[in-house]
Amino acid sequence: MEEHKDAIINMAIESWRFARLFERLLTKLDAGAHKRYVGQLKWFIKKTEESLDQIGLQLVNVEGHPYDPGMAAIPLNIEDFNPDDVLIVNQMLEPIIMEKEKGVLVKTGAVVLRRAE
């Protein structure tokens, strides 16, 4: 059963990455096509989240949040900053996955940081 859960987690991560790519592609479409495909993307994301919910998991996105060293995400560019810099999560490269009810970390995410303005 655990191997099935791992497979679902991997599929959720790849689905999340695909949705992010799809969002970037949508910015290149005209308004009419954009509106039509945004609905399909929202449906895809909703179905992914519902599937994860059925096994008690959730994706956590911390983009735009202040960076905290205790955050369940690996900062890939932390060496670019001074220890006293106030940092913000600029981009999630991989989502954090948590057990929904218990709040237990299942998979650490990966982030890129920037200085707060």
Secondary structure, 3 states (H helix, E strand, C coil): CHHHHHHHHHHHHHHHHHHHHHHHHHCCCCHHHHHHHHHHHHHHHHHHHHHHHHCCEEEECCCCCECCCCCCEEECCHHHCCCCCCEEEEEEEECEEEECCCCCEEECEEEEEEECC
